[in-house]
Amino acid sequence: MENTIREHCARLALICGCLAAPALVYAQTQPAPGTAAQRKPIFVTAEQLSAVAILPTPPAPGSWKTLEELAELHRLEQTRTPADIQHAQEDDREESMFAFAEVMGPRFKRADLPLTALLSDHVKNDESIIVNPAKQFFRRTRPFFVDTTLHPVCKTNANPEDFSYPSGHGVTGYLEALVLAQLVGEKRDQILARADDYAHSREVCGVHYASDEAASRVVAYAMIGIMINHPQFKAEFEAAKRELSSKLGMGGK
């Protein structure tokens, strides 16, 4: 009951135009001191954005929605091809802007684009700062722990408290896509479509529900709204844009 009241208050604060959740909710949802999840924010701080405040509660265990999502994961497991698995595993490993190389072309490589890589890494840095408190608040168990007849094909954590909602991979994918789509406007539609595909890979992997990925998109769009106003982001963005223009001839629109 107490958690419900706090969540309700956080959402009221959002409606009033404040993205930061009330201090009480924020304090409750912070990762424990000394955990790997703690890192220094670069573009977005947890005080600026609480994912708890902007996300709906995920479907409850045993609800028709959760059962429907589990059935879809079984369908994907039964129909995924070796190529599907390879694609999902590659997406599992690549958590950066360079997951979009198939859209950008063969010259879009980290080693050749250091300024773009720096921006990408800094964008990725802030994902866990915003996502991990929400994971701890909602505490949604991953699907393969709920239904042990599922067989994930990507890396998993044996700890059942490695929660699934929202998807950190999904947030990273959408966030990197939103930045890249602004850098290279002429490929915007293809980039955003690839972001959906990247998020879907988490379901093909068997490690996330569809609603985890839907939540990740909401969080990413909220994060980008804050990021684009940060002076350091603006400077790194312009440097990456010049680099892509000079080395790849992209970013003219």
Secondary structure, DSSP 8 states (H G I E B T S, - for coil): -HHHHHHHHHHHHHHTT--S--HHHHHHTS--TT-TT----SS--TTT--HHHHS-----TTSHHHHHHHHHHHHHHHH--HHHHHHHHHHHH--SGGGGHHHH-TT--GGG-HHHHHHHHHHHHHHHHHHHHHHHHH----HHHH-TT----S---S-TTS--SS-HHHHHHHHHHHHHHHHSGGGHHHHHHHHHHHHHHHHHHTS--HHHHHHHHHHHHHHHHHHTT-HHHHHHHHHHHHHHHHHH-----
